[in-house]
Structure formats: C-alpha cells, structure tokens
Amino acid sequence: MNNRKSVEALRLMANNNTSTAGKAITCRAGAPLVIEEVVVDPPKSGELRIKIICTSLCHSDLTFFNLVVPPACFPRILGHEAVGMVESVGDGVIEVVEGDMVIPVFMSDCGECRDCKSKKSNLCTEFPFRVDPWMHDGTSRFRDLNGQTIHHFMFVSSFTEYTVVHRANVIKLNPAIPPSRACLLACGVSTGVGAAWRSASVERGSTVAIFGLGSIGLAVAEGARLCGAARIIGIDVNPNKFALSKKFGVTDFIDSTSCTEKSVSQMVNELTDGGADYCFECVGRASLVEEAYACCRKGWGKTIVVGVDRPGSLLKFASTEVLHSGKIILGSLFGGLKPKLDIPILVNKYMDKELELDKFVTHEVGFEEINKAFDLLHQGKSLRCVIWMDR
C-alpha cells in the first residue's frame, strides 16, 4: 500500500463526505476470530469520531483478550495503538477538524487540570486512566445490530473501522509521517522511549540495565540510546534476543537462565563496578523489580517500573536498605510522557531520522488477518504487527 496515497484518499473522503456526520455508522469491528458489523454512534460533546487507517497489536490487547475475571468483559472492541482520520466532531472540539490525521491515546491530556498544567506529572486528574469498559462519561458509543451494548477498551478501541474518542485522548498528527509508523507512538514505543527519556532522564555516558527485552524493553533501549547512554545491559531468558537487541543499542547481554552461581543483580553490579545508574523492569514481575533495585547504584541510582504485574502483587524491601541506599524507585505510566506535548516531539525525531521506528515493525497484515497478528504475537515472532483496515 502506498501510505501517502492512502492518507490523501482518506483526507479527501473526510473532507467531501458530510452525509455521515451526526449519524450512526455501521462498520466492521474485529477481535481475534470474530469480525462483525457494529453500529458506531455519533460523537457527543467533546468527542470525535475517527476512521481508523491502521492499528498495531500490543501485548496488552492479548492480555485483556485472555482475561476471564474483571476487568475482563464481553463483548468488547480491543486495540489501542492506531492512526486515523477525523470523520466528524462533537460540540466543543476545536483542536481538530474533519480530515485531520490523528493518534488516539489511552493516556488523557486535558490540558486544563492541575496535573496536566504541571511539569511534574502526566496523570490527568480530570480524565484519569482506567481499564473499565466505557467512555469517560460511563456510556458506550458501540452497539451490535440488535442494539446490545459493546464495550470500549482504554478509551480507544481501534480494532474497528470507526471509533469515538474524547478530545483529551487525541493528538493531531503531522500527515508526513507514515501511519504504519505513527501508530507505534500510541503506546508501546512511546512508553519505553519515554521511560528512559522522561521518567528516568537518562544521562549521556551513563549505564543502563533493562530486565526483559520484549518490545517495551527494546523501546527503553532505543530511548537510552537516544539519550546517549554509554552502556546498555539487556537481561532476558531468551539468548536469541541478544542479536536483535544490538540493533536497539544494547551493548551487553545476560542470559538469566544461565545465572546459577550468581544472581542477575550480582552480575550487573560486577559489570558496572557497583551498579547501573538506571535499571528498568519491563516484564511485570515483583521479583524482577527487586532484582533491578538490588543492582541499581547506591547513592543516585534509579529503578523504573515499566512492566504491568498481576493485581495485588507486592514488593518487599528492607526498610534499612531503602534508608541507607539513597536509591530511587518510581513507576512510569506511558513513560511519563505528556501525550500532546511529547508525542509530536517523537514524531519530529522520527522524521529527523533520530528515533528509529522502522525496526519495531516486523509484520503487516490486513484487517481480515487479525488472527494472524495475534498468533504471531502469542508465538513471540512479532515485535509490532501493523493491521491495515483497507488493504
């Protein structure tokens, strides 16, 4: 597919098509194994309806698809890494107009609350992040042809030809960037790069240790590389990942399954002469957070928690260890990025050939092949698979 031509065609369609604005749209929406027609209601005040161009598959989609306990629910339209064209806007939406190319994001940025105005936080208090299955007002814009409610996912729901999002969850996009690369910035790549760039503020010449070299961990490596880290140590259970991780800036690799006489943290401490300046946990396991903290340098080291652990999981630290070490441990939701400020910066870094998004895309499929995308991710064969709605 010629990306530029497809974007121009969609822009013309959005600009010339006034028959759908204000009306419900019937279109196709998919989940693994199922694609069926749904009704997408018009946007309410402060909302906009988007025609999805393409969407990439994130591991969170697979996780929530496999959930059988709350916050699981059915039926639900998953997907949250996407690029689309604005089809229509509701009252009060002035940031974008019909025909604009946009990225919908799960992380709200209203620009008006105390946190959004502060440089210290990216957690919007007006529209806080939740995984419950509704729009911000507690209702849905999706229903099946029989009128049954269909649930939302992370305020985005991109596995559909049309979706509705709030203005706080959308970013106007430079149309020069290919949609298949821009969609990566809606979650995974931004989270990892942001964790190194914004949350940790990795310094030039510093040492970094990354626990878990999935797509998020590799994005952290990419961010650390951009920040000028001198040494990036990757830790994973799969030794085959070392060759791939070198492309993202990883300089050293530790196969954690081979650590029999020494712990991973001991090996990192030896490699870095006392501990890494920055340690990132990208798996979502409490024991690895503790290991990361153990090999974080005393006095100034930072441990950044990026991975999502199971609900109720607890961390265990001796109080004296925390008091005497001078270390910092912090959580990094969406990499600490303020979406409307920082995503355009990442877009520019890609356009300037600094941020290398291309190497994250390992597969591209059409919407009808969404099952294939899930299979590739489940088998560990894909970093990011881009799903085109019209291919």
C-alpha positions in Angstrom: 0.0 0.0 0.0 1.2 3.5 -0.8 0.9 5.2 2.6 0.9 8.8 1.2 -1.8 8.0 -1.4 -4.0 6.2 1.2 -3.8 9.2 3.5 -4.6 11.6 0.8 -7.6 9.5 -0.3 -8.9 9.3 3.3 -8.4 13.1 3.7 -10.4 13.7 0.5 -13.1 11.3 1.7 -13.3 13.0 5.1 -13.4 16.5 3.5 -16.1 15.6 0.9 -18.3 13.3 3.0 -20.9 15.2 5.0 -23.6 12.6 4.9 -22.3 10.6 7.9 -21.7 13.5 10.3 -24.1 13.4 13.2 -25.4 9.9 12.3 -24.7 6.4 13.5 -22.2 4.5 11.3 -22.4 0.8 10.6 -18.9 -0.7 10.0 -16.8 -3.8 10.8 -15.0 -4.3 14.1 -12.8 -7.2 15.0 -11.5 -9.3 17.8 -9.5 -12.5 17.5 -11.6 -15.0 15.5 -14.5 -12.6 15.1 -15.3 -9.8 12.6 -18.8 -8.5 12.5 -20.8 -5.4 11.8 -21.3 -2.9 14.6 -23.0 0.5 15.0 -20.8 3.4 16.0 -22.8 6.3 17.4 -22.0 10.0 16.6 -19.6 11.8 18.9 -21.1 13.6 21.9 -19.8 17.0 23.2 -16.1 17.0 23.5 -15.7 13.9 21.4 -14.7 13.0 17.8 -15.3 10.0 15.5 -12.3 8.6 13.7 -11.9 6.4 10.7 -9.1 4.1 11.6 -6.3 3.8 8.9 -4.2 1.2 10.7 -3.6 -0.2 14.1 -0.7 -2.1 15.7 -1.1 -5.0 18.1 0.2 -4.5 21.6 0.7 -7.3 24.2 -1.9 -5.6 26.4 -4.5 -6.4 23.8 -3.5 -10.1 24.1 -3.5 -9.9 27.9 -7.0 -8.5 28.1 -8.4 -10.8 25.4 -7.2 -13.8 27.6 -8.6 -12.4 30.9 -11.6 -14.3 32.4 -12.0 -12.2 35.5 -12.6 -8.4 36.0 -11.6 -6.1 34.4 -12.4 -8.6 31.6 -15.8 -8.1 29.9 -17.6 -9.2 26.8 -18.3 -8.1 24.1 -15.5 -5.6 23.8 -13.6 -3.9 21.0 -9.9 -4.1 21.8 -7.0 -2.2 20.2 -5.3 1.0 21.4 -2.3 1.7 19.0 -3.7 3.4 16.0 -3.8 6.3 13.5 -7.0 7.6 12.0 -8.7 10.4 10.1 -11.2 12.6 11.8 -14.7 11.8 10.3 -16.8 14.2 12.5 -16.5 16.2 15.7 -18.9 16.9 18.5 -19.6 20.3 20.2 -16.7 21.9 21.8 -13.9 20.2 19.8 -11.7 22.9 18.3 -8.3 21.2 18.3 -9.0 19.1 15.2 -11.4 19.3 12.2 -12.7 16.8 9.8 -9.9 15.4 7.6 -7.2 15.8 10.2 -4.9 12.8 10.8 -4.7 11.9 14.5 -3.3 9.4 17.0 -5.8 8.3 19.7 -4.1 7.6 23.0 -5.2 5.9 26.2 -3.5 8.4 28.3 -5.7 11.5 28.7 -4.2 15.0 28.4 -7.0 17.6 29.0 -4.5 20.5 29.3 -6.7 22.1 32.0 -6.4 20.2 35.3 -3.7 20.8 37.9 -1.6 17.8 36.8 -1.8 18.5 33.1 -0.6 22.0 33.7 2.2 20.8 35.9 5.6 19.7 34.6 5.8 17.1 37.4 3.1 14.7 36.2 1.5 13.1 33.2 -1.5 11.8 35.2 -4.6 13.7 34.1 -7.0 14.2 37.1 -9.9 15.3 35.0 -9.9 12.1 32.9 -7.8 9.6 34.9 -6.6 6.4 33.2 -8.9 3.4 33.8 -9.3 0.0 32.2 -13.1 -0.1 32.7 -15.1 -0.6 29.5 -16.7 2.8 28.9 -16.1 6.3 27.6 -15.3 8.9 30.3 -19.0 9.5 30.9 -19.7 5.9 31.7 -21.5 5.1 28.5 -20.6 3.4 25.2 -20.7 4.5 21.6 -20.7 0.9 20.2 -23.6 -1.5 19.8 -24.3 -4.5 17.7 -27.1 -4.7 15.0 -29.5 -5.9 17.7 -28.8 -2.9 19.9 -26.8 -4.7 22.5 -24.0 -2.5 24.1 -20.4 -3.3 23.1 -17.7 -2.2 25.5 -14.8 0.1 24.9 -11.1 -0.5 25.7 -8.7 2.1 27.2 -10.7 5.0 25.7 -9.5 4.0 22.2 -10.9 0.7 20.8 -9.0 0.6 17.5 -9.9 -2.8 16.2 -12.8 -1.3 14.2 -13.1 0.8 11.1 -14.6 3.7 13.1 -14.2 4.6 16.8 -15.2 7.5 19.0 -12.6 9.1 21.4 -12.6 12.2 23.7 -10.6 15.2 22.7 -8.4 14.7 25.7 -7.3 11.4 24.2 -6.4 12.5 20.7 -3.3 14.2 19.2 -3.2 16.0 15.8 -0.6 14.4 13.7 1.8 15.6 11.1 0.5 13.8 7.9 4.0 13.5 6.6 4.7 10.5 8.9 3.6 7.1 7.6 0.6 5.8 9.5 2.2 2.5 10.0 5.0 4.1 12.0 2.9 6.8 13.8 0.6 4.2 15.3 3.5 2.8 17.3 3.7 6.0 19.3 0.2 5.5 20.8 1.5 3.1 23.4 4.5 0.7 23.4 7.3 2.6 21.8 6.3 5.8 23.5 6.2 4.1 26.8 9.6 2.6 26.5 11.4 5.6 25.0 9.6 7.9 27.4 10.7 5.8 30.4 14.3 6.4 29.5 13.8 10.0 28.3 11.2 11.5 30.6 10.8 9.2 33.7 14.5 8.4 34.2 16.2 11.3 32.4 19.0 9.0 31.4 22.2 11.0 31.1 24.9 10.8 28.4 27.6 8.4 29.3 25.5 6.6 31.9 24.9 2.8 32.4 21.5 1.2 32.0 20.2 -2.2 32.8 16.9 -3.5 31.2 15.1 -6.5 32.6 13.1 -8.0 29.7 13.8 -7.5 26.0 10.3 -7.6 24.6 9.0 -4.7 22.6 8.8 -2.4 25.7 12.3 -3.3 26.8 13.7 -2.7 23.4 11.9 0.7 23.3 13.6 1.5 26.6 17.0 0.6 24.9 16.1 2.8 22.0 15.3 5.7 24.4 18.5 5.1 26.3 20.5 5.1 23.0 18.9 8.4 22.1 19.8 9.8 25.5 23.5 8.8 24.9 23.8 6.0 27.4 27.3 4.5 27.2 26.4 1.0 28.3 23.1 -0.7 27.9 22.8 -4.2 29.5 19.9 -6.4 28.4 18.6 -9.2 30.6 16.3 -11.9 29.3 15.6 -15.6 29.4 16.0 -16.0 25.7 19.6 -15.7 24.5 18.4 -15.4 20.9 17.3 -11.9 21.7 20.8 -10.5 22.0 21.5 -10.3 18.3 18.2 -8.4 17.8 18.7 -6.1 20.8 22.0 -4.9 19.4 20.0 -3.0 16.8 18.3 -1.1 19.6 21.6 -0.1 21.3 22.1 -3.0 23.8 25.8 -3.4 24.3 25.9 -6.3 26.8 23.5 -9.3 27.4 22.8 -11.5 30.4 21.0 -14.8 29.9 19.2 -15.0 33.3 18.7 -18.8 32.9 22.4 -19.3 33.0 22.9 -17.5 36.3 23.4 -20.4 38.6 26.3 -19.4 40.8 25.5 -15.7 40.9 22.2 -13.7 40.8 21.5 -11.4 37.9 21.9 -8.4 40.2 25.3 -9.6 41.3 26.4 -9.9 37.6 25.1 -6.4 36.8 26.9 -5.0 39.8 30.2 -6.6 38.7 29.7 -5.4 35.1 29.1 -1.8 36.2 31.5 -1.6 39.1 28.9 -1.1 41.7 25.5 -1.0 40.0 23.8 0.6 37.0 22.8 4.2 37.0 19.3 3.3 35.7 17.5 0.0 35.9 14.2 -0.7 34.1 11.8 -3.6 34.9 9.9 -4.3 31.7 8.3 -7.7 32.4 5.8 -7.1 35.1 7.1 -9.3 37.9 7.7 -8.1 41.5 10.8 -10.4 41.9 12.4 -8.6 38.9 11.7 -5.2 40.4 13.5 -6.3 43.5 16.5 -7.6 41.4 16.6 -4.3 39.5 16.6 -2.4 42.7 19.4 -4.6 44.0 21.7 -3.7 41.1 20.8 0.0 41.0 23.8 2.0 42.1 23.8 3.2 45.7 23.7 7.0 46.2 22.0 8.0 43.0 20.6 5.0 41.1 17.0 4.9 39.8 14.8 1.9 39.3 12.0 2.5 36.9 9.0 0.1 37.0 7.5 -0.1 33.5 6.1 -3.7 33.4 2.5 -4.4 34.5 2.3 -7.0 37.2 -0.8 -9.0 38.2 -3.2 -7.2 40.6 -2.3 -7.4 44.2 1.4 -8.2 43.7 3.6 -6.8 46.4 7.2 -5.5 46.6 9.4 -6.4 49.5 12.3 -4.2 50.7 14.1 -4.0 54.0 13.5 -0.5 55.4 17.2 -0.1 56.2 18.0 -1.0 52.6 15.8 1.8 51.4 17.1 4.3 54.0 20.8 3.6 53.6 21.0 3.1 49.8 19.9 6.6 48.6 18.2 4.8 45.6 15.0 5.9 43.9 12.2 3.6 42.7 9.4 5.0 40.6 6.6 3.9 38.4 6.4 5.0 34.7 2.9 5.0 33.2 3.1 5.8 29.5 6.8 6.5 30.0 6.0 9.7 32.0 5.1 11.4 28.7 2.6 14.2 28.3 0.9 13.0 25.1 0.1 16.3 23.5 3.5 17.8 24.2 5.8 14.8 23.8 4.4 12.7 21.0 4.8 15.5 18.4 8.4 15.7 19.6 8.9 11.9 19.0 7.3 12.3 15.6 9.8 15.0 14.7 12.7 12.8 16.0 11.5 10.1 13.6 11.2 12.5 10.7 14.8 13.7 11.5 15.9 10.0 11.5 16.9 10.1 15.2 14.1 7.8 16.5 14.2 4.5 14.5 10.6 3.3 14.4 11.0 1.1 11.3 12.9 -1.6 13.2 10.0 -2.2 15.5 7.6 -3.2 12.7 8.2 -6.9 11.9 4.9 -7.7 10.1 2.0 -6.0 8.3 -1.4 -7.6 7.6 -4.9 -6.7 6.5 -7.8 -6.4 8.9 -9.2 -9.8 7.8 -5.9 -11.3 9.0 -6.1 -10.0 12.6 -6.0 -13.6 13.9 -2.6 -14.0 12.2 -1.4 -10.9 14.1 -2.5 -12.4 17.4 -0.8 -15.7 16.6 2.5 -14.1 15.7 2.5 -12.1 19.0 1.5 -15.2 21.0 4.3 -17.2 19.4 6.8 -14.5 20.1 7.6 -13.9 16.4 6.5 -10.3 16.3 7.5 -7.1 17.9 4.8 -5.0 16.3 2.4 -6.2 13.6 0.6 -3.4 11.8 -3.0 -4.1 10.8 -4.3 -2.2 7.9 -8.1 -1.5 7.8 -8.2 -1.2 4.0 -5.6 -3.4 2.3 
